[in-house]
Amino acid sequence: MPAGSAVLDVACGQGRHMRWFAQRGHPVTGIDRDPAAIAAVRTLGEAIEADIENGPWPLAGRRFGAVVVTNYLWRPLLPTLLDSVAEGGVLICETFAEGNESVGRPARPDFLLKHGELLAACAGPQWHVVAYEDGFLSSPDRFVQRIAAVRRTAHGTAAPERYPL
């Protein structure tokens, strides 16, 4: 992601990702519906308490150098999250996937990504998928999908052209 670019942590919880990015010089914004979570991250950067499943998106029109989403899925919000990534910025997403119902919670299909769902969401010409995984992790046992995708620039390129893995 571009050095010093702003980072949005969606469903930020206690701010683990906000803290990591802030320590590396990125301005950070966290959003969560839990007042205690927002209170815990206020010193890290911009902290927004909002119910993003039942209310309006409080960051309309804003774009970030990175949008980070972990252990959270609300499908109607996915297009908004993709639109919140600036040109040359990155989407980093990891959440539970189909199969997780066999090892624990969440188990409801509404909260589990279908096979290839993140890859399909980033399949358009404006996205360059850098990394994608769909499988099983242990300790604790869980099925997940994860993706890192860069939003191409207006010229159709992802900058830089090569990404260290």
Secondary structure as GFF3:
##gff-version 3
##sequence-region A 1 165
A	DSSP	beta_strand	7	10	.	.	.	ID=ss1
A	DSSP	alpha_helix	16	22	.	.	.	ID=ss2
A	DSSP	beta_strand	28	32	.	.	.	ID=ss3
A	DSSP	alpha_helix	35	41	.	.	.	ID=ss4
A	DSSP	beta_strand	46	49	.	.	.	ID=ss5
A	DSSP	beta_strand	64	70	.	.	.	ID=ss6
A	DSSP	three_ten_helix	75	77	.	.	.	ID=ss7
A	DSSP	alpha_helix	78	83	.	.	.	ID=ss8
A	DSSP	beta_strand	85	96	.	.	.	ID=ss9
A	DSSP	three_ten_helix	100	102	.	.	.	ID=ss10
A	DSSP	three_ten_helix	109	111	.	.	.	ID=ss11
A	DSSP	alpha_helix	117	121	.	.	.	ID=ss12
A	DSSP	beta_strand	127	137	.	.	.	ID=ss13
A	DSSP	beta_strand	142	151	.	.	.	ID=ss14
###
